[in-house]
Amino acid sequence: MKRLPQLKEDQLIETIGNGKVVLFFTADWCPDCRFIKPAMTEFEQAFSDYTFYEVDRDENIDLAAELNVFGIPSFIVYDNGKEIGRFVNKDRKTKQQVEDFLNNLK
């Protein structure tokens, strides 16, 4: 999973513009993010038609606010620049919940 640096909106548009993209909003201090992070490799393998990006919420606080990401860990999915799903809240997410969310996008 690639970690995105601090992004401006135009850089985000370029990143999500081609193909299927999953943005994983996280932060180093977040225990619920650390809980789901080990499963990210499995998600990348199971959903190989998606490109996964880790977005540090603290480094991208303005972007997170623009995208209404006020809780982490959170996931926003794009297909050729169009948002096709979001799993955004402040609750801990289980591996099964994230798998179900991604499966329902197909």
For each residue, the residues with C-beta under 8 A, 3 or more apart:
1: 24 40 41 44 52 53 54
2: 51 52 53 54
3: 53 54 55 56
4: 7 15 23 53 54 55 56 60
5: 59
6: 59 60
7: 4 11 12 15 55 60 63
8: 11 12 63
9: 12 13 63 66
10: 13 14
11: 7 8 14 15
12: 7 8 9 15 16 63
13: 9 10 16 17 81
14: 10 11 17
15: 4 7 11 12 21 53
16: 12 13 21 23 78 81
17: 13 14 80 81
18: 80 81
19: 50 51 79 80
20: 49 50 51 77 78 79 80
21: 15 16 50 51 52 53 77 78 79
22: 43 47 50 51 52 53 75 76 77 102
23: 4 16 53 55 75 76 77 78
24: 1 40 52 53 54 55 73 74 75
25: 55 57 60 64 69 72 73 74 75 76 88
26: 30 33 37 54 55 56 57 72 73
27: 30 33 56 57 58 72
28: 33 56 58
29:
30: 26 27 33 34 57 72 73
31: 34 35
32: 35 36 72 73 90 91 92 93
33: 26 27 28 30 36 37 72 73
34: 30 31 37
35: 31 32 92 93
36: 32 33 39 40 73 92 93 94 95 98
37: 26 33 34 40 73
38: 41
39: 36 42 43 95 98
40: 1 24 36 37 43 44 52 54
41: 1 38 44 45
42: 39 45 46 95
43: 22 39 40 46 47 52 98 99 102
44: 1 40 41 47 48 50 52
45: 41 42 48
46: 42 43 99 102
47: 22 43 44 50 52 102
48: 44 45
49: 20
50: 19 20 21 22 44 47 77 102
51: 2 19 20 21 22
52: 1 2 21 22 24 40 43 44 47
53: 1 2 3 4 15 21 22 23 24
54: 1 2 3 4 24 26 40
55: 3 4 7 23 24 25 26 59 60 63 64
56: 3 4 26 27 28 59 60
57: 25 26 27 30 60 61 64 69 72
58: 27 28 61
59: 5 6 55 56
60: 4 6 7 25 55 56 57 63 64
61: 57 58 64 65
62: 65 66
63: 7 8 9 12 55 60 66 67
64: 25 55 57 60 61 67 69 70
65: 61 62 68 69 70
66: 9 62 63
67: 63 64 76
68: 65 88
69: 25 57 64 65 72 74 76 88
70: 64 65 88 90
71: 74 88 89 90 91
72: 25 26 27 30 32 33 57 69 90
73: 24 25 26 30 32 33 36 37 92 93
74: 24 25 69 71 86 87 88 89
75: 22 23 24 25 85 86 87 88 98 101
76: 22 23 25 67 69 83 85 86 87 88
77: 20 21 22 23 50 83 84 85 86 102 105
78: 16 20 21 23 81 82 83 84
79: 19 20 21 82 84
80: 17 18 19 20
81: 13 16 17 18 78
82: 78 79
83: 76 77 78 86
84: 77 78 79 105
85: 75 76 77 101 104 105
86: 74 75 76 77 83
87: 74 75 76 93 97 98 101
88: 25 68 69 70 71 74 75 76
89: 71 74
90: 32 70 71 72
91: 32 71
92: 32 35 36 73
93: 32 35 36 73 87 97 98
94: 36 97 98
95: 36 39 42 98 99
96: 99 100
97: 87 93 94 100 101
98: 36 39 43 75 87 93 94 95 101 102
99: 43 46 95 96 102 103
100: 96 97 103 104
101: 75 85 87 97 98 104 105
102: 22 43 46 47 50 77 98 99 105 106
103: 99 100 106
104: 85 100 101
105: 77 84 85 101 102
106: 102 103
